[in-house]
Amino acid sequence: VAGCGRCGPRVDAESAPVSLDGTPAVTAPVAQTASVDASSLFTTVLYSERDAQVTARMHGVVRRYTVELGDAVQQDELLALLEDERESAALQAAQAALELTRSERVRASKLRESQMITQSDFETAVYKEQAADAAVRDAQVRLGYTRVRAPFAGRISQRLLRVGQTVREGDPLFRVTAPRPLRAALRLPEFEARVLQRGHE
């Protein structure tokens, strides 16, 4: 005890705790506990909110394409063109038919004013013009299907066609991905979700 008295803390014999055999007892320091905030790390994958596969809207043959992989495109920008001779001819025929029925309707209107034709004949001329007008709009839509366009602004993340390729309605041609906005989906324990709030890091 005398030898250790110099290297250890001084113990007051009167205040130090005593064991059952009368010798001073040795006390150990008590560890203090405290709550510590810790951040949890979660692994996730970022994905674009606007990502779409551009498909063919009709059967046809690819004449040319205007973009390459990685190119930036604007909304409605032309990406590719299918052969359109048949659709162009159909549009011209529909427009010619519309002009004819329109002139017939104008003539029928004048004849109706002079009571030269019945109301039924005049209405028939009107209906023919309306049908011809609808045929023109249908031909315009069909011709528009030969033009493959970007659905929104972004970048070409896939190009799945080549010149001369025959495509069918629904075949994938391009993939367009917008770099923004980005989203992240992650799974986390229920106890973490309870305290998670907007702005937490």
Backbone as CSV, one residue per row, in Angstrom:
resi,resn,N_x,N_y,N_z,CA_x,CA_y,CA_z,C_x,C_y,C_z
1,VAL,0.830,-1.193,0.000,0.000,0.000,0.000,0.869,1.250,0.000
2,ALA,1.970,1.190,0.764,2.859,2.341,0.826,3.501,2.598,-0.520
3,GLY,3.843,1.511,-1.229,4.482,1.670,-2.526,3.551,2.267,-3.565
4,CYS,2.274,1.988,-3.495,1.312,2.490,-4.479,0.770,3.856,-4.122
5,GLY,1.046,4.292,-2.892,0.477,5.555,-2.463,0.959,6.732,-3.279
6,ARG,2.165,6.638,-3.826,2.713,7.763,-4.575,2.180,7.839,-6.015
7,CYS,1.817,6.672,-6.597,1.414,6.682,-8.002,-0.089,6.732,-8.177
8,GLY,-0.906,6.529,-7.141,-2.346,6.545,-7.260,-2.926,7.750,-6.570
9,PRO,-4.215,7.959,-6.698,-4.861,9.100,-6.036,-4.876,8.904,-4.534
10,ARG,-4.823,9.994,-3.784,-4.824,9.945,-2.322,-6.200,9.571,-1.825
11,VAL,-6.267,8.572,-0.940,-7.533,8.085,-0.413,-7.642,8.501,1.043
12,ASP,-8.706,9.164,1.380,-8.974,9.566,2.758,-9.535,8.361,3.481
13,ALA,-8.852,7.871,4.489,-9.249,6.652,5.187,-10.574,6.815,5.877
14,GLU,-10.886,8.041,6.338,-12.133,8.221,7.064,-13.343,8.240,6.139
15,SER,-13.154,8.769,4.878,-14.300,8.906,3.979,-14.377,7.805,2.946
16,ALA,-13.293,6.998,2.810,-13.299,5.967,1.780,-14.196,4.833,2.203
17,PRO,-14.884,4.192,1.249,-15.727,3.044,1.593,-14.875,1.897,2.079
18,VAL,-15.440,1.096,2.987,-14.717,-0.001,3.633,-15.382,-1.311,3.278
19,SER,-14.578,-2.341,2.958,-15.114,-3.661,2.633,-15.448,-4.403,3.900
20,LEU,-15.940,-5.637,3.760,-16.367,-6.415,4.922,-15.205,-6.779,5.833
21,ASP,-13.981,-6.910,5.286,-12.849,-7.283,6.126,-12.142,-6.083,6.713
22,GLY,-12.689,-4.874,6.532,-12.126,-3.685,7.144,-11.138,-2.934,6.311
23,THR,-10.788,-3.424,5.111,-9.830,-2.730,4.250,-10.577,-1.788,3.332
24,PRO,-9.937,-0.661,2.964,-10.611,0.288,2.054,-10.955,-0.369,0.720
25,ALA,-12.122,-0.113,0.225,-12.566,-0.670,-1.067,-12.149,0.249,-2.200
26,VAL,-11.853,-0.354,-3.346,-11.448,0.416,-4.527,-12.690,0.701,-5.370
27,THR,-12.908,1.963,-5.727,-14.062,2.338,-6.544,-13.612,2.630,-7.977
28,ALA,-14.448,2.282,-8.967,-14.142,2.519,-10.392,-14.991,3.680,-10.887
29,PRO,-14.485,4.455,-11.809,-15.280,5.561,-12.358,-16.500,5.027,-13.096
30,VAL,-17.609,5.735,-12.955,-18.867,5.329,-13.579,-18.984,6.001,-14.964
31,ALA,-19.313,5.207,-16.012,-19.441,5.760,-17.369,-20.723,6.575,-17.472
32,GLN,-20.614,7.756,-18.051,-21.758,8.620,-18.255,-22.378,8.329,-19.636
33,THR,-23.706,8.315,-19.721,-24.392,8.046,-20.983,-25.040,9.334,-21.504
34,ALA,-25.110,9.452,-22.829,-25.730,10.617,-23.469,-26.237,10.191,-24.840
35,SER,-27.306,10.830,-25.287,-27.849,10.534,-26.623,-27.046,11.286,-27.678
36,VAL,-26.750,10.598,-28.771,-25.966,11.182,-29.852,-26.780,11.076,-31.135
37,ASP,-26.953,12.185,-31.853,-27.668,12.178,-33.129,-26.776,11.572,-34.212
38,ALA,-27.313,10.649,-34.955,-26.564,10.013,-36.033,-27.385,10.071,-37.309
39,SER,-26.760,10.327,-38.401,-27.440,10.368,-39.695,-27.381,9.001,-40.342
40,SER,-28.474,8.602,-40.956,-28.538,7.332,-41.669,-28.237,7.569,-43.141
41,LEU,-27.538,6.635,-43.737,-27.198,6.726,-45.144,-28.025,5.720,-45.914
42,PHE,-28.626,6.162,-47.017,-29.439,5.298,-47.850,-28.930,5.372,-49.283
43,THR,-28.894,4.244,-49.931,-28.470,4.184,-51.325,-29.693,4.221,-52.222
44,THR,-29.644,5.064,-53.228,-30.774,5.170,-54.149,-30.248,5.427,-55.556
45,VAL,-31.132,5.348,-56.519,-30.798,5.596,-57.915,-31.646,6.759,-58.411
46,LEU,-30.999,7.763,-58.967,-31.729,8.888,-59.537,-32.303,8.496,-60.894
47,TYR,-33.496,8.969,-61.185,-34.103,8.694,-62.478,-34.824,9.949,-62.960
48,SER,-34.960,10.038,-64.272,-35.616,11.191,-64.867,-37.126,11.016,-64.803
49,GLU,-37.811,12.090,-64.447,-39.262,12.046,-64.385,-39.868,12.000,-65.785
50,ARG,-39.142,12.504,-66.770,-39.626,12.528,-68.154,-38.701,11.663,-69.002
51,ASP,-39.143,10.449,-69.246,-38.377,9.488,-70.013,-39.372,8.683,-70.833
52,ALA,-39.268,8.734,-72.154,-40.280,8.103,-72.997,-39.643,7.398,-74.182
53,GLN,-40.265,6.293,-74.558,-39.857,5.575,-75.763,-40.725,6.057,-76.916
54,VAL,-40.088,6.508,-77.976,-40.804,7.001,-79.157,-40.992,5.830,-80.108
55,THR,-42.231,5.521,-80.451,-42.537,4.367,-81.288,-43.100,4.814,-82.637
56,ALA,-43.077,3.881,-83.583,-43.662,4.156,-84.900,-45.181,4.178,-84.777
57,ARG,-45.817,5.109,-85.457,-47.269,5.245,-85.400,-47.952,4.649,-86.621
58,MET,-47.139,4.066,-87.515,-47.695,3.429,-88.698,-46.646,2.497,-89.301
59,HIS,-47.093,1.648,-90.195,-46.184,0.779,-90.939,-45.480,1.595,-92.014
60,GLY,-44.164,1.391,-92.171,-43.438,2.144,-93.182,-41.972,1.769,-93.221
61,VAL,-41.248,2.443,-94.098,-39.814,2.230,-94.275,-39.087,3.514,-93.908
62,VAL,-38.021,3.383,-93.126,-37.268,4.552,-92.674,-36.495,5.149,-93.848
63,ARG,-36.765,6.415,-94.169,-36.050,7.114,-95.238,-34.778,7.736,-94.696
64,ARG,-34.868,8.401,-93.545,-33.689,9.010,-92.928,-33.991,9.344,-91.478
65,TYR,-32.940,9.541,-90.706,-33.081,10.043,-89.342,-32.173,11.241,-89.185
66,THR,-32.526,12.131,-88.284,-31.845,13.428,-88.182,-31.068,13.615,-86.885
67,VAL,-31.100,12.651,-85.978,-30.417,12.804,-84.686,-29.599,11.555,-84.394
68,GLU,-28.611,11.733,-83.532,-27.761,10.633,-83.093,-27.865,10.484,-81.573
69,LEU,-27.299,9.411,-81.076,-27.318,9.145,-79.644,-26.637,10.284,-78.889
70,GLY,-27.329,10.814,-77.878,-26.779,11.884,-77.057,-27.143,13.282,-77.511
71,ASP,-27.753,13.408,-78.690,-28.124,14.733,-79.183,-29.237,15.351,-78.341
72,ALA,-29.150,16.667,-78.151,-30.220,17.406,-77.475,-31.301,17.732,-78.496
73,VAL,-32.548,17.568,-78.112,-33.675,17.832,-79.012,-34.694,18.698,-78.291
74,GLN,-35.485,19.414,-79.087,-36.572,20.228,-78.557,-37.905,19.509,-78.789
75,GLN,-38.927,19.937,-78.079,-40.239,19.341,-78.251,-40.711,19.499,-79.694
76,ASP,-41.245,18.419,-80.259,-41.758,18.356,-81.636,-40.669,18.422,-82.695
77,GLU,-39.415,18.347,-82.295,-38.338,18.343,-83.294,-38.376,17.045,-84.094
78,LEU,-38.102,17.137,-85.398,-38.117,15.971,-86.279,-36.944,15.056,-85.943
79,LEU,-37.260,13.776,-85.677,-36.234,12.783,-85.359,-35.950,11.866,-86.540
80,ALA,-36.987,11.507,-87.273,-36.827,10.595,-88.412,-37.987,10.794,-89.371
81,LEU,-37.790,10.325,-90.594,-38.809,10.453,-91.636,-38.999,9.103,-92.305
82,LEU,-40.253,8.667,-92.398,-40.588,7.450,-93.124,-40.961,7.812,-94.562
83,GLU,-40.885,6.825,-95.440,-41.302,7.060,-96.823,-42.769,7.494,-96.828
84,ASP,-43.064,8.571,-97.591,-44.389,9.188,-97.497,-45.063,9.425,-98.844
85,GLU,-44.607,8.758,-99.896,-45.196,8.986,-101.216,-46.686,8.680,-101.241
86,ARG,-47.077,7.551,-100.693,-48.493,7.166,-100.710,-49.332,8.140,-99.899
87,GLU,-48.841,8.552,-98.732,-49.594,9.470,-97.883,-49.694,10.854,-98.518
88,SER,-48.633,11.297,-99.193,-48.680,12.594,-99.872,-49.689,12.580,-101.016
89,ALA,-49.717,11.484,-101.767,-50.673,11.366,-102.867,-52.105,11.319,-102.339
90,ALA,-52.308,10.616,-101.234,-53.644,10.546,-100.651,-54.119,11.913,-100.183
91,LEU,-53.203,12.718,-99.649,-53.565,14.063,-99.215,-53.933,14.936,-100.414
92,GLN,-53.187,14.845,-101.494,-53.496,15.635,-102.678,-54.862,15.260,-103.252
93,ALA,-55.165,13.954,-103.280,-56.461,13.509,-103.787,-57.590,14.009,-102.894
94,ALA,-57.389,13.968,-101.600,-58.418,14.433,-100.673,-58.647,15.932,-100.814
95,GLN,-57.574,16.686,-100.997,-57.711,18.131,-101.182,-58.449,18.461,-102.478
96,ALA,-58.190,17.693,-103.547,-58.891,17.915,-104.807,-60.380,17.601,-104.662
97,ALA,-60.682,16.532,-103.928,-62.084,16.183,-103.703,-62.787,17.246,-102.871
98,LEU,-62.075,17.833,-101.936,-62.671,18.889,-101.120,-62.986,20.116,-101.967
99,GLU,-62.088,20.485,-102.839,-62.338,21.637,-103.710,-63.558,21.403,-104.592
100,LEU,-63.713,20.178,-105.098,-64.855,19.871,-105.950,-66.163,19.956,-105.168
101,THR,-66.207,19.332,-104.002,-67.444,19.354,-103.209,-67.749,20.763,-102.700
102,ARG,-66.718,21.550,-102.466,-66.953,22.924,-102.019,-67.608,23.742,-103.133
103,SER,-67.123,23.582,-104.357,-67.737,24.298,-105.475,-69.170,23.822,-105.716
104,GLU,-69.404,22.535,-105.520,-70.759,22.006,-105.665,-71.682,22.566,-104.581
105,ARG,-71.160,22.716,-103.388,-71.979,23.272,-102.312,-72.299,24.740,-102.579
106,VAL,-71.333,25.507,-103.104,-71.584,26.909,-103.447,-72.643,27.010,-104.535
107,ARG,-72.545,26.145,-105.549,-73.535,26.166,-106.621,-74.915,25.752,-106.106
108,ALA,-74.920,24.741,-105.226,-76.197,24.302,-104.660,-76.824,25.393,-103.807
109,SER,-75.989,26.170,-103.127,-76.512,27.255,-102.309,-77.210,28.304,-103.179
110,LYS,-76.622,28.635,-104.329,-77.233,29.611,-105.230,-78.525,29.059,-105.838
111,LEU,-78.512,27.764,-106.186,-79.722,27.156,-106.745,-80.840,27.094,-105.715
112,ARG,-80.452,26.891,-104.475,-81.460,26.829,-103.407,-82.096,28.196,-103.213
113,GLU,-81.295,29.259,-103.317,-81.839,30.600,-103.162,-82.870,30.919,-104.243
114,SER,-82.662,30.368,-105.411,-83.620,30.597,-106.512,-84.677,29.491,-106.605
115,GLN,-84.721,28.650,-105.588,-85.712,27.577,-105.520,-85.585,26.579,-106.687
116,MET,-84.361,26.401,-107.183,-84.134,25.482,-108.294,-83.912,24.045,-107.811
117,ILE,-83.503,23.879,-106.554,-83.320,22.545,-105.967,-84.006,22.509,-104.612
118,THR,-84.237,21.314,-104.127,-84.901,21.154,-102.833,-83.902,21.373,-101.693
119,GLN,-84.440,21.534,-100.492,-83.601,21.677,-99.298,-82.782,20.413,-99.067
120,SER,-83.372,19.276,-99.390,-82.663,18.012,-99.228,-81.439,17.940,-100.134
121,ASP,-81.570,18.408,-101.372,-80.432,18.400,-102.294,-79.323,19.332,-101.801
122,PHE,-79.738,20.467,-101.267,-78.743,21.397,-100.739,-78.010,20.795,-99.539
123,GLU,-78.739,20.160,-98.637,-78.107,19.542,-97.458,-77.174,18.415,-97.869
124,THR,-77.516,17.691,-98.909,-76.631,16.632,-99.401,-75.302,17.210,-99.861
125,ALA,-75.356,18.339,-100.553,-74.120,18.995,-100.989,-73.280,19.453,-99.802
126,VAL,-73.953,19.928,-98.755,-73.237,20.366,-97.547,-72.563,19.174,-96.873
127,TYR,-73.273,18.063,-96.756,-72.711,16.880,-96.108,-71.522,16.334,-96.890
128,LYS,-71.585,16.374,-98.217,-70.464,15.910,-99.035,-69.226,16.765,-98.785
129,GLU,-69.420,18.069,-98.655,-68.279,18.944,-98.375,-67.683,18.645,-96.999
130,GLN,-68.527,18.408,-96.019,-68.032,18.086,-94.676,-67.266,16.770,-94.668
131,ALA,-67.773,15.780,-95.412,-67.074,14.495,-95.496,-65.725,14.645,-96.185
132,ALA,-65.688,15.451,-97.235,-64.431,15.682,-97.945,-63.433,16.410,-97.050
133,ASP,-63.912,17.347,-96.245,-63.042,18.063,-95.312,-62.461,17.107,-94.272
134,ALA,-63.273,16.187,-93.776,-62.792,15.187,-92.813,-61.749,14.274,-93.453
135,ALA,-61.959,13.941,-94.736,-60.989,13.098,-95.435,-59.647,13.806,-95.567
136,VAL,-59.657,15.113,-95.786,-58.412,15.884,-95.860,-57.689,15.850,-94.525
137,ARG,-58.426,16.059,-93.452,-57.798,16.046,-92.127,-57.240,14.668,-91.793
138,ASP,-57.940,13.615,-92.188,-57.442,12.257,-91.960,-56.158,12.016,-92.755
139,ALA,-56.129,12.483,-94.002,-54.923,12.329,-94.821,-53.754,13.119,-94.230
140,GLN,-54.038,14.274,-93.653,-52.988,15.066,-93.010,-52.424,14.341,-91.797
141,VAL,-53.305,13.699,-91.047,-52.848,12.933,-89.882,-51.971,11.772,-90.323
142,ARG,-52.396,11.052,-91.364,-51.624,9.930,-91.864,-50.244,10.382,-92.356
143,LEU,-50.222,11.524,-93.024,-48.933,12.050,-93.471,-48.078,12.451,-92.277
144,GLY,-48.708,12.986,-91.245,-47.962,13.358,-90.043,-47.339,12.170,-89.339
145,TYR,-47.946,10.989,-89.476,-47.395,9.789,-88.852,-46.056,9.384,-89.466
146,THR,-45.767,9.848,-90.673,-44.489,9.526,-91.293,-43.366,10.397,-90.741
147,ARG,-43.715,11.409,-89.969,-42.727,12.271,-89.312,-42.635,11.883,-87.845
148,VAL,-41.492,11.348,-87.439,-41.275,10.944,-86.045,-40.707,12.141,-85.302
149,ARG,-41.401,12.581,-84.258,-41.016,13.811,-83.556,-40.794,13.546,-82.066
150,ALA,-40.024,14.435,-81.452,-39.726,14.314,-80.020,-40.949,14.713,-79.202
151,PRO,-41.330,13.919,-78.202,-42.501,14.264,-77.387,-42.261,15.421,-76.430
152,PHE,-40.998,15.662,-76.076,-40.636,16.771,-75.188,-39.147,17.040,-75.353
153,ALA,-38.689,18.131,-74.766,-37.270,18.487,-74.843,-36.445,17.536,-73.985
154,GLY,-35.293,17.121,-74.495,-34.429,16.210,-73.747,-33.240,15.797,-74.591
155,ARG,-32.759,14.582,-74.339,-31.640,14.036,-75.102,-31.995,12.646,-75.615
156,ILE,-31.396,12.272,-76.735,-31.618,10.950,-77.302,-30.780,9.948,-76.511
157,SER,-31.435,9.106,-75.732,-30.724,8.108,-74.931,-30.667,6.750,-75.624
158,GLN,-31.473,6.559,-76.677,-31.419,5.339,-77.487,-31.845,5.666,-78.916
159,ARG,-31.174,5.035,-79.867,-31.604,5.092,-81.271,-31.680,3.657,-81.768
160,LEU,-32.880,3.237,-82.178,-33.132,1.831,-82.455,-33.527,1.581,-83.909
161,LEU,-33.170,2.481,-84.812,-33.535,2.297,-86.218,-32.346,2.558,-87.120
162,ARG,-32.518,2.188,-88.395,-31.508,2.453,-89.413,-32.222,2.759,-90.720
163,VAL,-31.536,3.414,-91.611,-32.121,3.779,-92.902,-32.460,2.507,-93.685
164,GLY,-33.660,2.488,-94.275,-34.104,1.339,-95.039,-34.816,0.282,-94.220
165,GLN,-34.854,0.442,-92.911,-35.516,-0.541,-92.052,-37.027,-0.430,-92.175
166,THR,-37.688,-1.572,-92.240,-39.146,-1.603,-92.241,-39.647,-1.666,-90.803
167,VAL,-40.500,-0.746,-90.444,-41.023,-0.697,-89.079,-42.538,-0.866,-89.125
168,ARG,-43.060,-1.356,-88.055,-44.503,-1.528,-87.911,-45.015,-0.628,-86.791
169,GLU,-46.288,-0.410,-86.786,-46.886,0.428,-85.749,-46.565,-0.132,-84.368
170,GLY,-46.021,0.705,-83.511,-45.668,0.296,-82.156,-44.219,-0.095,-81.974
171,ASP,-43.450,-0.228,-83.071,-42.033,-0.575,-82.947,-41.264,0.585,-82.307
172,PRO,-40.362,0.298,-81.344,-39.575,1.380,-80.726,-38.539,1.924,-81.700
173,LEU,-38.430,3.248,-81.763,-37.493,3.911,-82.667,-36.424,4.697,-81.918
174,PHE,-36.839,5.453,-80.908,-35.926,6.258,-80.102,-36.356,6.186,-78.637
175,ARG,-35.445,6.651,-77.792,-35.784,6.925,-76.400,-35.295,8.332,-76.086
176,VAL,-36.201,9.154,-75.570,-35.871,10.537,-75.222,-35.941,10.686,-73.711
177,THR,-34.890,11.253,-73.128,-34.814,11.426,-71.681,-34.501,12.881,-71.362
178,ALA,-35.301,13.476,-70.506,-35.055,14.853,-70.072,-34.134,14.831,-68.851
179,PRO,-33.056,15.633,-68.835,-32.137,15.620,-67.697,-32.731,16.179,-66.422
180,ARG,-33.788,16.948,-66.525,-34.457,17.517,-65.354,-35.967,17.514,-65.597
181,PRO,-36.767,17.356,-64.531,-36.374,17.141,-63.135,-35.989,15.687,-62.869
182,LEU,-35.142,15.488,-61.856,-34.722,14.155,-61.440,-35.483,13.739,-60.190
183,ARG,-35.730,12.451,-60.072,-36.410,11.893,-58.905,-35.537,10.793,-58.295
184,ALA,-35.774,10.519,-57.020,-35.066,9.439,-56.329,-36.072,8.616,-55.539
185,ALA,-36.036,7.305,-55.711,-36.901,6.393,-54.962,-36.030,5.573,-54.009
186,LEU,-36.389,5.521,-52.743,-35.604,4.769,-51.777,-36.515,4.132,-50.745
187,ARG,-36.023,3.042,-50.174,-36.723,2.344,-49.095,-36.015,2.656,-47.779
188,LEU,-36.773,2.867,-46.712,-36.189,3.144,-45.422,-37.058,2.545,-44.324
189,PRO,-36.452,2.235,-43.168,-37.210,1.636,-42.072,-38.341,2.545,-41.604
190,GLU,-39.360,1.939,-41.002,-40.533,2.700,-40.578,-40.180,3.757,-39.546
191,PHE,-39.273,3.418,-38.625,-38.939,4.392,-37.579,-38.195,5.591,-38.162
192,GLU,-37.486,5.405,-39.276,-36.840,6.536,-39.939,-37.874,7.378,-40.678
193,ALA,-38.845,6.721,-41.282,-39.853,7.457,-42.046,-40.701,8.345,-41.149
194,ARG,-40.887,7.964,-39.891,-41.726,8.749,-38.990,-41.157,10.128,-38.705
195,VAL,-39.831,10.218,-38.669,-39.192,11.501,-38.327,-38.653,12.237,-39.545
196,LEU,-38.723,11.608,-40.716,-38.211,12.252,-41.919,-39.128,13.380,-42.347
197,GLN,-38.559,14.549,-42.600,-39.319,15.717,-43.000,-38.596,16.417,-44.138
198,ARG,-39.348,17.257,-44.847,-38.778,18.021,-45.957,-37.622,18.892,-45.444
199,GLY,-36.513,18.855,-46.143,-35.359,19.664,-45.765,-34.313,18.927,-44.957
200,HIS,-34.627,17.693,-44.481,-33.636,16.924,-43.733,-32.476,16.531,-44.641
201,GLU,-31.296,16.513,-44.082,-30.104,16.101,-44.828,-29.532,14.839,-44.195
